[in-house]
Amino acid sequence: MSAGFVFENPQVLATVCGPNDTNIDYLETLLGCSLSVRGNRIEYNGEDKKISDAFNSILPRLQRLASISEDISQPEILMEFKAIESEEDSSSLSKKRIITIGTRSVYPKSPKQEEYIAAMDSSQVVFAVGPAGTGKTFLAVSHCLGELLSGRKHKIILTRPVVEAGESLGFLPGDLSQKLNPYLKPLYDSMEATLSPSTVKRLEETGQIEIAPLAYMRGRSITNSCIILDEAQNTTVSQMKMFLTRLGENSCAIITGDTTQIDLPNEKSSGLIDAGNRLSDVEGITFIRFTGRDTVRSRIVQRIIDAYEKR
């Protein structure tokens, strides 16, 4: 049994294949078969009908994705496979739900991510709750950078609770920014995925990106800014209330966290869980809840999350 998919646009074919055909290698791993690229065709030869059906389902999806994106990553390919497995039509993703960062664009990789982007566009406060690898932090950072570079916001403020693990923050070397940098590294990684490190550094030097320890937010009224509170599961109830009441005119807040990874002492309640109970019906606040099946980081991460969720 053989199957082949023809690409009329050579650039779309190149995008699907990826640099040095790395996406073809990944597709072979997912499908469990060998593929070949001949001219403007990707071909599969084999006797397994299930593999053939999966091949015939995935290639049109990848072609459609490549027609609206400059590159296709392996997590995006994985999401397309998951959409087939769950019989969800990911082609229904709206092309309007795009985050523009200068000349770059970020597209949702799943229906839940599209819902998340829509919430950030329409709500002043958005909570993104769920496991690792679902794009919570990356999309929050991308949205805020888009708001900053478009001039709609004047500043991005990055904050997170510092939950110490046997070592006081005061003992770490450097100034306040240097002390906090290890805690905020995931946010910087997300910024540098869309902007060069030199651009991020310049924005920080001009004050357009500000690092603010959560404890230092008390008493402030923040205007014309995007605020990201990361690792919010480690806030206390009083810290979460304090943070949310800092919002001034033309400011928005995106709060991300994973309630399965709370590092607070046992006697303290998580401000993230408490906020979900108190604020879910408050106008202007949206909760987006990701699950293990929304993981886009890699298939092994999805399997790990699934294993932990079963216990």
C-alpha positions as CSV (number, residue, x, y, z in Angstrom):
1,M,0.0,0.0,0.0
2,S,1.4,3.4,-0.9
3,A,0.3,7.0,-0.3
4,G,1.5,10.3,-1.5
5,F,0.7,13.9,-0.8
6,V,1.4,16.6,-3.4
7,F,2.3,20.2,-2.5
8,E,1.6,22.8,-5.2
9,N,3.7,25.4,-3.3
10,P,7.4,24.4,-2.9
11,Q,7.7,26.9,0.0
12,V,4.9,25.2,1.9
13,L,6.5,21.8,1.3
14,A,9.8,23.2,2.6
15,T,8.1,24.5,5.7
16,V,6.4,21.2,6.4
17,C,9.7,19.3,6.0
18,G,11.6,21.7,8.3
19,P,15.3,22.5,8.3
20,N,17.3,19.6,6.9
21,D,14.1,17.6,6.9
22,T,14.0,17.4,10.7
23,N,10.2,17.4,10.6
24,I,10.2,14.4,8.3
25,D,12.3,12.5,10.8
26,Y,9.8,13.4,13.5
27,L,6.8,12.4,11.4
28,E,8.4,9.0,10.8
29,T,8.8,8.6,14.6
30,L,5.1,9.5,15.2
31,L,3.8,7.4,12.3
32,G,6.1,4.5,12.9
33,C,7.1,4.2,9.2
34,S,9.5,5.6,6.6
35,L,8.7,8.6,4.5
36,S,10.4,10.0,1.4
37,V,10.4,13.4,-0.3
38,R,10.3,13.1,-4.1
39,G,10.0,16.4,-6.0
40,N,6.8,18.0,-4.7
41,R,5.5,14.9,-2.9
42,I,5.9,13.3,0.4
43,E,5.4,9.5,0.1
44,Y,4.7,6.6,2.3
45,N,4.9,3.0,1.3
46,G,3.6,0.2,3.6
47,E,0.8,-2.2,4.3
48,D,-0.6,-0.8,7.5
49,K,-3.9,0.8,6.9
50,K,-3.9,2.6,10.2
51,I,-0.6,4.3,9.3
52,S,-1.8,5.1,5.9
53,D,-5.0,6.7,7.2
54,A,-2.9,8.8,9.7
55,F,-0.6,9.9,6.9
56,N,-3.5,11.0,4.8
57,S,-5.0,12.9,7.7
58,I,-1.9,14.6,9.0
59,L,-0.4,16.0,5.7
60,P,-3.4,18.2,4.7
61,R,-3.4,19.6,8.2
62,L,0.4,20.4,8.1
63,Q,-0.1,22.0,4.6
64,R,-2.8,24.2,6.0
65,L,-0.6,25.1,9.0
66,A,2.4,25.9,6.8
67,S,0.3,28.2,4.6
68,I,-0.2,30.6,7.6
69,S,3.1,30.1,9.5
70,E,6.7,30.7,8.6
71,D,7.8,27.5,10.3
72,I,6.3,24.4,11.9
73,S,7.8,23.1,15.1
74,Q,7.6,19.5,16.4
75,P,5.2,20.5,19.2
76,E,2.8,21.9,16.5
77,I,3.1,18.6,14.6
78,L,2.3,16.7,17.9
79,M,-0.8,18.9,18.4
80,E,-2.1,18.0,15.0
81,F,-1.7,14.3,15.8
82,K,-3.5,14.8,19.0
83,A,-6.3,16.7,17.2
84,I,-6.7,13.7,14.9
85,E,-6.7,11.2,17.8
86,S,-9.4,13.2,19.6
87,E,-11.3,13.9,16.4
88,E,-11.1,17.6,16.9
89,D,-10.8,19.8,13.8
90,S,-7.9,22.1,14.5
91,S,-8.6,23.7,11.1
92,S,-11.3,25.6,13.0
93,L,-8.6,27.7,14.7
94,S,-9.3,31.3,13.8
95,K,-6.6,32.9,11.8
96,K,-7.6,36.2,13.5
97,R,-6.2,34.9,16.8
98,I,-2.6,35.9,16.2
99,I,-0.2,37.7,18.4
100,T,2.0,40.1,16.5
101,I,5.4,41.0,17.9
102,G,7.0,43.5,15.6
103,T,7.4,41.6,12.4
104,R,6.9,38.2,13.9
105,S,3.6,36.4,14.6
106,V,2.7,33.8,17.2
107,Y,-0.2,31.4,16.4
108,P,-2.2,29.2,18.8
109,K,-1.3,25.5,18.6
110,S,-4.5,24.2,20.1
111,P,-8.1,25.3,20.6
112,K,-7.3,25.9,24.3
113,Q,-4.4,28.2,23.3
114,E,-6.7,30.1,20.9
115,E,-9.2,30.5,23.8
116,Y,-6.3,31.9,25.9
117,I,-5.3,34.4,23.3
118,A,-8.9,35.5,22.9
119,A,-9.1,36.0,26.7
120,M,-6.0,38.1,26.9
121,D,-7.4,40.3,24.1
122,S,-10.7,40.9,25.8
123,S,-10.2,40.6,29.6
124,Q,-8.3,42.9,32.0
125,V,-7.3,39.9,34.2
126,V,-6.6,36.4,32.9
127,F,-5.7,33.4,35.0
128,A,-4.0,30.6,33.0
129,V,-3.9,27.5,35.2
130,G,-2.5,24.1,34.2
131,P,0.5,21.8,33.9
132,A,3.9,22.5,32.4
133,G,4.3,22.6,28.6
134,T,0.9,24.1,27.8
135,G,2.2,27.5,26.6
136,K,0.9,29.5,29.6
137,T,4.0,31.6,30.1
138,F,5.1,31.8,26.5
139,L,1.8,33.1,25.2
140,A,1.5,35.5,28.2
141,V,5.0,37.0,27.4
142,S,4.2,37.1,23.7
143,H,1.0,39.0,24.3
144,C,2.6,41.5,26.5
145,L,5.5,42.1,24.1
146,G,3.0,42.7,21.3
147,E,1.2,45.2,23.5
148,L,4.4,47.0,24.4
149,L,5.9,47.1,20.9
150,S,2.6,48.3,19.4
151,G,2.5,51.2,21.9
152,R,-0.8,50.1,23.5
153,K,1.1,49.6,26.8
154,H,4.1,51.5,28.1
155,K,5.7,48.8,30.3
156,I,5.9,45.1,31.1
157,I,6.3,44.2,34.7
158,L,7.5,40.7,35.5
159,T,6.9,39.3,39.0
160,R,6.7,36.1,40.9
161,P,6.7,34.9,44.5
162,V,10.1,33.9,45.8
163,V,9.6,30.7,47.7
164,E,12.9,30.0,49.3
165,A,14.2,26.4,49.5
166,G,16.7,26.6,52.4
167,E,18.6,29.6,51.1
168,S,17.7,33.2,51.7
169,L,17.4,35.5,48.7
170,G,19.6,38.0,50.6
171,F,22.5,35.6,50.5
172,L,22.6,35.5,46.7
173,P,25.2,37.7,45.0
174,G,24.4,40.8,43.0
175,D,21.8,43.5,43.0
176,L,18.1,42.9,43.2
177,S,17.7,42.3,39.5
178,Q,20.5,39.8,39.5
179,K,19.1,38.0,42.6
180,L,15.8,37.6,40.9
181,N,17.0,36.6,37.5
182,P,17.3,32.8,38.2
183,Y,13.6,32.9,39.4
184,L,12.5,34.7,36.2
185,K,14.6,32.8,33.7
186,P,11.5,31.0,32.2
187,L,10.1,34.5,31.4
188,Y,13.3,35.6,29.8
189,D,13.5,32.4,27.8
190,S,10.0,33.1,26.4
191,M,11.0,36.7,25.5
192,E,14.2,35.6,23.8
193,A,12.2,33.1,21.7
194,T,10.7,36.1,19.8
195,L,13.2,38.9,20.4
196,S,16.9,39.0,20.4
197,P,18.7,39.1,23.8
198,S,20.1,42.5,23.0
199,T,16.6,43.9,22.3
200,V,15.3,42.4,25.6
201,K,18.3,44.0,27.4
202,R,17.6,47.3,25.8
203,L,14.0,47.3,26.8
204,E,15.1,46.5,30.4
205,E,17.6,49.3,30.4
206,T,15.0,51.8,29.3
207,G,12.6,50.7,32.0
208,Q,10.1,49.3,29.5
209,I,10.6,45.8,31.0
210,E,10.7,45.9,34.8
211,I,11.5,43.2,37.3
212,A,9.5,43.6,40.5
213,P,9.6,41.2,43.5
214,L,6.0,40.4,44.5
215,A,6.6,41.8,48.0
216,Y,7.7,45.1,46.5
217,M,4.4,45.6,44.7
218,R,2.6,46.6,47.8
219,G,1.4,50.3,47.8
220,R,1.8,50.7,44.0
221,S,-0.8,51.8,41.5
222,I,0.3,50.5,38.1
223,T,-1.0,52.2,34.9
224,N,-0.5,51.6,31.2
225,S,1.3,48.3,31.9
226,C,1.1,44.6,31.3
227,I,1.8,42.6,34.5
228,I,2.7,38.9,34.5
229,L,2.6,37.0,37.8
230,D,4.3,33.7,37.1
231,E,4.3,30.6,39.4
232,A,1.2,32.1,41.1
233,Q,0.4,28.8,42.9
234,N,3.1,29.9,45.4
235,T,1.4,33.1,46.4
236,T,-0.5,33.3,49.6
237,V,-4.1,34.5,49.7
238,S,-3.1,37.9,51.0
239,Q,-0.3,38.2,48.4
240,M,-2.8,37.5,45.6
241,K,-5.2,40.1,46.8
242,M,-2.5,42.6,47.1
243,F,-1.3,41.9,43.6
244,L,-4.7,42.1,42.0
245,T,-5.5,45.4,43.7
246,R,-2.4,47.1,42.1
247,L,-4.1,47.4,38.7
248,G,-4.7,51.0,37.5
249,E,-5.9,52.6,34.3
250,N,-5.2,50.8,31.1
251,S,-3.3,48.0,32.8
252,C,-3.9,44.2,32.5
253,A,-2.7,41.3,34.5
254,I,-1.9,37.7,33.4
255,I,-1.5,35.2,36.2
256,T,0.0,31.8,35.4
257,G,0.5,28.8,37.6
258,D,0.2,25.0,38.2
259,T,-1.8,24.0,41.2
260,T,-0.1,20.6,41.3
261,Q,3.3,22.2,42.0
262,I,2.6,24.2,45.2
263,D,5.8,24.8,47.3
264,L,4.1,26.8,50.1
265,P,4.4,25.5,53.7
266,N,1.5,23.1,54.5
267,E,-0.3,25.5,56.7
268,K,-0.6,28.2,54.0
269,S,-3.3,28.3,51.4
270,S,-2.5,29.0,47.8
271,G,-3.6,32.3,46.5
272,L,-4.2,30.9,43.1
273,I,-6.6,28.2,44.3
274,D,-8.4,30.8,46.5
275,A,-8.7,33.2,43.6
276,G,-10.3,30.5,41.5
277,N,-12.9,29.9,44.1
278,R,-13.6,33.6,44.7
279,L,-13.2,35.3,41.3
280,S,-14.5,32.9,38.7
281,D,-17.8,34.9,38.3
282,V,-16.3,38.4,38.4
283,E,-16.8,40.4,35.3
284,G,-13.5,41.3,33.5
285,I,-11.7,38.2,34.9
286,T,-11.3,35.1,32.8
287,F,-9.9,31.7,33.9
288,I,-8.3,29.4,31.3
289,R,-7.8,25.9,32.6
290,F,-5.3,23.7,30.7
291,T,-5.0,19.9,31.1
292,G,-2.4,17.4,30.3
293,R,-3.8,16.9,26.8
294,D,-3.1,20.5,26.0
295,T,0.7,20.0,26.4
296,V,2.6,21.1,23.4
297,R,6.2,20.8,24.8
298,S,6.8,17.2,23.8
299,R,5.0,13.8,23.8
300,I,7.2,12.6,26.7
301,V,6.1,15.6,28.8
302,Q,2.5,14.7,28.0
303,R,3.0,11.1,29.1
304,I,4.7,12.2,32.4
305,I,1.8,14.6,33.2
306,D,-0.7,11.9,32.4
307,A,1.1,9.4,34.7
308,Y,1.0,11.9,37.6
309,E,-2.6,12.8,37.0
310,K,-3.6,9.2,37.4
311,R,-2.3,9.0,40.9
